[in-house]
């Protein structure tokens, strides 16, 4: 199969100045803003307190896969974050400053990531690196960012490698890490498919290997009959699917990006192999996956119903489900999407992009009116509220992981449906998977966190 399926977008995303212009023309004035707007009118003068901080702006940067194998779905994340920043800017900003978000395309290529991150830090002088996406890609930049003492906040990857405060004191996770996720998915598999044949399909890097660590902590090794890996630069996974089929596995647990989740499903159907799929959250956004299945099938001369093919896929979620329209966070994020990002589908990638931007605003407010880079790191180290996450956030000076838990979900009629309670665990092989006792938080009425 040729790689012509890749989405093509501009190599460099527009700085969110366009979104700021929209915000400036908005009729939703500052009367509905929360504490940050009021704080801006205090006697404290706003100064250029750090690189990327002026009296009027906060400039942050990111590397994102706007093209390449991870672009389907993931290319929506940065524009969604920019949309939430535009919303905040229209409601008083962060202590009166507007957030300017510059994200550059790395095409999910580590060599490109290293280059664009150096540009953002050394030429564009960003205050922080925000939500850099991808495990293999961000690993190419993490040492540089820490050596430069640039806050490296809320990496868009669940690699446990970000949780090394002594080695990477500037780096913080956000989403559920892959070891915890593997344990939660593995706990479900071991409980619901006891005695059956299980196989693994995973990306051959820290992303996939961390997931497998978690799976192996919960699923008896005697149940695992095949372990197949892929690399994101090679879409021919026919040999791996043939091996999975030959193993007789009744369930396949995958830690895969969306493109390879779709390829796994289609290659399986091509050879008459249709096991139950249990897939990491990052590879199962229903809208993204349905679209990929239909697109890839069409390229091969077939017509399929994407929603039908995704039905029954088991996954997990650490943010509210789109189907829960009464949830205050979904209401807020849909409002922001409709006003500032309406061309994108309202899917899980958009919800993630807005949610992580909310966390960044929380951290910036806690960092103070004239923050240094060190102040942002200290603010996160001292702990952040749970916000839209369904389980507590594991921030702290000795713990730079992100969300600590998730619920199991099953895709039905193109929507992720929550199954059971929120579960939490740790990254050890012996730590139990238990039901979370943390109460969910409500979105603020203004949509902007308070200091």
N, C-alpha and C positions, 0 to 999 in steps of 0.2 A: 504494500500500500504506500502510495506517495504521501509526502507530508504537506500536500496542498490544503489540508483541512485547517491549517493555522489561521487564526484571526489576524487581520492586518489593521493596525491603528497607527496614528502618528508616532514617530520615534520619540518625540519629547512632548509630554502632556502640557497643555497650557497651564500656566500658573493660575491659581484660583482668583486672579484679579478679575476675570470675567464674572465669576460668581459674586465677587465683592460689588461689582457694578450693579448686578441684579439686586443685591441686598440693599444698596444705597437707594435704589428706586422703589424699594418695597413699601407698601402701605402699612406694613406691620411695624410700627414705630417702637421706640424704646419704652413706651408706657407699660408694655407687658414684660419687660426684661426683669431679671432677678438681680441679686446683689452686685454682680460685677459692674453694672452700669452706674449704680449708686456710688460704688467705691471709686470710680474714675473721677467723680466730682469732689473727692476729698482733697485735703491740702497737700497730700503727698505728690510731688512732681514726678512724672514719668520720665525716665532717662534711658539712654543707651547703655544698659547695664551689662550686656554680654554680646558676643558675636551673634548676629541675627536678631538682636533685640534693639529696636529704636523706640522713640517716644510714642510712636503710633502703630508699629507693626511687630509681629513675631513671625519670622520666616523659618519654616521647617522643611525638610526634604525627605525624599524616599526613593528607593529603587523598586520598580514594579514591572511585572511581565505584561506589558501592553501588547506584545506580539510573542510568538513562540508557542511551545507546547502547553504552557500553563495559562495562556491568555484566555481561553474560553472560561467565562465566569469570573476569573480572578482579575481581569482587566476592568471589571466594574467596581472594584473595591476602592481604589484611590479617588475616583470621581465621587463616590458616595461619601467618603471622608471629607472631601472638599465641599460637598453640599452641606454637611453638618457644620463645618467651619463657617460657611457663608451665613447659615442660620444664626450662629452665635454672633458673628460680626454685625448682623442686622439687629441684634438684641443687646447691644452694648459692648460686645467684644470681651476680651479677657482683661479686666481692669482698664477698659477703654481702648486697648490695642486690638487691631484686626489681625487675624491669623492668615498668613500667606503660605500656601502649600505648593511646593514645587516637587513634582515627581517625574522621574526619568525612566525611560524604558531600558530594561536590561535583557529582555527577551528570554528570561529564565536561564541566562548563560553566566556562570560565575565570573568568567574573565571580564565580561561587560559590566557586571555588578561592581567589581573592584574599581573599574575606571570611572563609572558614573558617581559612585560614592565619593571618590577623591575629588571629583569636580564639585560636588555639592558642598563639601567641607572646605576645600582649599580655594575654590574660585567663587562659589556662590555664598560662602560664609554663613551657612545655615546654623541656627541655634541648636538644633537637635536633628537626629535621624529618626523619623517616625514611621513605624509599621513597615519596615523593609520586608519584602515578601520572599519567602522560600528558604528552605533549609540549606541546600547546596549553594545557593546564591549568597545568602547572608553570611555563611561561613567564610566566604571570600573577603568580607568587609569587617567582620566583628573585631579582629585584632587591631586593625587600623583605627577604627572608631575609638576603641578603648585607649590606645596609645595617644590619640589626640585629645582625650578626655571630652569627647562629644557624647552627650546623652543619647543612648541607643534604646529608644523606648518602644515597648509593645511590638516586638518582632512578630511579623505575620507568619509564624511557624510554631509548631508545638514541640520542637526539638528540646530535649532535656538539657542540651548543651548550653542554652542561654542561662540556665540556673547555676552559674559558677561565680558568685559574687567576689571571691578572692582573685579569680583570673580575669573576669569581665565585670568589674564593678559598675560600669556605665550601662550595662545591658539588662533589659527586663523583658520577660515574656508577657503575653496577654491571654491567649486562648488556652484551652486545656492541653497540657502536654501529651505527647503521643504514648508515653509509658502509662500514664493514668488512663488515657483513652483505651489503650490496648487491654488494660486490666478490666475496665468496665465492660467493654465488648466481649472479652474473653469470659468474664463471669456469666454473662448472658448465654453465650454459646455453651459453656460447660453445664449450665443449669437446664437449658431448653433442648439441647441436642446431645444429651449424655449418651455415650456408647456409639455415636455415629462417627463416620469418617470425615475429618476436617482437613482442609488444605489452606495454605497461605499464598497470597499473591501480593507482592509489595515492592516498592521502589527501592533500588539497591543503593541506599545511602542512609544517613542518620534518620531521616523521616521514616522510612520503612523499618529499619532495624530497631528503632525505639519502640515502634508499634509492636513488633514481634516480641520484644522483651516483656511488654505488658501482657500480651496474649499468652506467652509461655508461663507466666506467673499464675495463670488461672486455668488454662486448658491442659489436661494431662497429655504428656508427650506421646503416649500410646495412641491417642486419638488422631494425631497429626500425621497424615499419610503422604503429604507432598508440600514442598516449600519452593515456590517459583518467584524469581525476581525479574524486574524490567528496568531499563534505563530510559529516561524521558526523551533521548535523542533517537530511539529506535522504535517505531510504531509497529513493527512486525512482531507480534507476540504469539503468532501461531504455534511455535514450538512449546511455549509455556502452557498454552491452553490445551494442547494435545497431551502434555504431561499431567495436567490436572485431571483431564478426562480419564486417562489411563489409570490414575490412582484410585478411581472410584469414589472420590470425595463427594459427599452429599451437600456439604456447605463449604463455601470458599470465603475466607476472611481476607479482605483487601485493605491495604494502606496505599492508596493510589490517588493521583490527581484526577480531576474529572475526565479528561480526555482518555485516560487509561482505564477508568471505570467503564466508560462507554465501549471502548475497544474490547475489554474483557467480556462484556455482555454479548457483543455482536460476534466476536470470534467463537464464543461458546455456542451460540445459536447456529452458526454456520456449520458446525460439526455435530449438531444434535446434542449439545451438552448444556443443561440449564439448571445448575445447582442453585440453592438458596445463597444469595450474596449478603454478606455482613461487611459493611464498608465504613471506613473512617469518615468522620464528618466532612473533612476537607474535600472528599471526592464524591459527595452525594447530594449536592443541592439539587432538588427535584427539577426545577425549571431549567437550570443549566444542563443537567444530565439528559433530560428529555430532548432538548434541542440538539445536543451533540449526537444522540442516538439517531435522530431523524436525518441530520445532516450527513453523518458518516454512511448511513444506509443508502441515502440517495446517491452519494458519490459511487457506491458500489452497484447502482442500478436497482435498488430495492426501495420499497415504501413501507415504513413502519409507523406505528403509533407510539410515540415516546413515552407517554403516560402509562400505557399498558406495559411497556417493557420495564419501567422502573417500579411497577407495583410489587410490593412484597420485599423490597430491599430494606434490610435492617441497618440502622446507623445510630448515631447519638447526637445530642444537641446540648450546647452550653449557653445558648441564648434562647429567648422565647421563640416559639414556632410562629410562622406566618399565619397559620390557620387560627391562631388565638387572637382574633380581632378585638377582643375586649381587653387585651393586655395593654397597659399604659405605654409601654416601650414601643410596641408595634404601632400603636396609634401615633406616637410622636415621630417615629422614623418614617411612617407612611406620609405624614404631613410634610416633613422635610423633603422627602423624595419627590412628592408631587410638586413642590414649589421650586426645587433647585436641581433635580436630577430626573425629571420626568421621562426623558428619552430612554433611560435604562429600565429593564424589567424590575419590578419590586420583588426581589428574590433574597435568598439567604446571604449572598455575597454583598448586597447593598445593606442589609441589616447589619452584617459584620462591620462593614466600612464605617457606618454611622456610629455603631456601638463603641468601636475602638477610638474614634475621634472624640466621643463623649468622655472616655477615660482620660484622654490627653488633656482636655480642657479642665477636668477635675484636678489633674496633677499640676497644671500651670497655675490654677487659682491657689492651690496650696503652696506653690513655690514663692508666692509673694508678688508685690506690685512691681518691683524692679529686680527680677530674678537673675542670678548667675546660672551658669550651667550646673554648678555643684548644688545649687538650691533645688533644681528640679530633681536631681538624683536623691537628695535628702528627703524631698517631699514624698517620693514614691517609697523610699525605704521606710518611712514612718507609717505607711499603710494608707490604702485608699478604700473608700466605700465600695460595696459590691456592685452598685449600679445595675445595668441590665443583665449581668451574668446571673445564671440560675444557682450558682454556688459561690462561696466566698472566694475572693481574690487573694492569692498567697504572697502578697508583696511584703517586704521586710528586708532589713539589712543583711540577714542571713538566708533569705529565700527570695530569689528573683523569678520564680515560676509565675504562671498566670492563674487561670481558673482551676479550681481543685475538684470539680465534679461536673456531671452531665446526666441527662436522662436518656433512656433508650427510646428510639423512635422508629416507626415503620412507615414507608412511603405508601400512601393509598390515594388513588385518584389524583396523582400529581402533587400531593401535599404531604409534608411530614407530620405524622400523628404521634403525639407523645404516648408512650406506653410505660406506665409505672412511675415511681418517684424519682427524684433527683438522687443520684448516687455519688459518693465521694470516696477517694482513696488517696494513697501516697505513691511514691515511685519505687518503693522497696518491693522485693519479691514476696515478702510475707505479710505486708500490710493488708488488712481486710478491706473489702468493698462494702460500704455501709450506707444506709439511708441518711441523707443530709437533714439536719435539724434547722438549718438557716432559713429564715423567713425571706421571701422575695421582697425586693425594694420596688417602690413605685417611681415612675418618672416624675420629675418636678413639673409643676403646672406650666411654668414658662418654657420648659424644654431645655433650660440651661442650668447646669449645676451651680450651687452656691459655694462661696469660698469656705 
